[in-house]
């Protein structure tokens, strides 16, 4: 299985866990901002998924000779930044959860 096919499968699995393709709507298309924590996490996962798909598309276009190298580098950098941000948020959430669990009642 090729790398783009593996990435597409991973994105599809993430979309399915988020509740289908509707969960992966662009942030600009959202009519009202999400106010729940679950909604914010869902939106963040959708954004990371979209940037990953954009990086894959840019790489595929480069292979076909339809895009410049700067576009690929930009797309990959955006995807990497989004993933690092998501991992940082995850780490902070886990840390907060662990701190709450250590509290005595």
GICORJO-V461699 format. One record per backbone hydrogen bond with DSSP energy under -1.0 kcal/mol. CO is the residue of the C=O (numbers start at 1). NH is the residue of the N-H. If there is no record, write none. Layout:
co=CO nh=NH
co=CO nh=NH
This chain:
co=2 nh=6
co=3 nh=7
co=4 nh=8
co=5 nh=9
co=6 nh=10
co=7 nh=11
co=8 nh=12
co=9 nh=13
co=10 nh=14
co=11 nh=15
co=12 nh=16
co=13 nh=17
co=14 nh=18
co=15 nh=20
co=20 nh=23
co=21 nh=24
co=36 nh=40
co=37 nh=41
co=38 nh=42
co=39 nh=43
co=40 nh=44
co=41 nh=45
co=42 nh=46
co=43 nh=47
co=44 nh=48
co=45 nh=49
co=46 nh=50
co=47 nh=51
co=48 nh=52
co=49 nh=53
co=50 nh=54
co=51 nh=55
co=52 nh=56
co=53 nh=57
co=54 nh=58
co=55 nh=59
co=56 nh=60
co=57 nh=61
co=58 nh=62
co=59 nh=63
co=60 nh=64
co=61 nh=66
co=68 nh=72
co=69 nh=73
co=70 nh=74
co=71 nh=75
co=72 nh=76
co=73 nh=77
co=74 nh=78
co=75 nh=79
co=76 nh=80
co=77 nh=81
co=78 nh=82
co=79 nh=83
co=80 nh=84
co=81 nh=85
co=82 nh=86
co=83 nh=87
co=84 nh=88
co=85 nh=89
co=86 nh=90
co=87 nh=91
co=88 nh=92
co=89 nh=93
co=90 nh=94
co=91 nh=95
co=92 nh=96
co=93 nh=97
co=94 nh=98
co=95 nh=99
co=96 nh=100
co=97 nh=101
co=98 nh=102
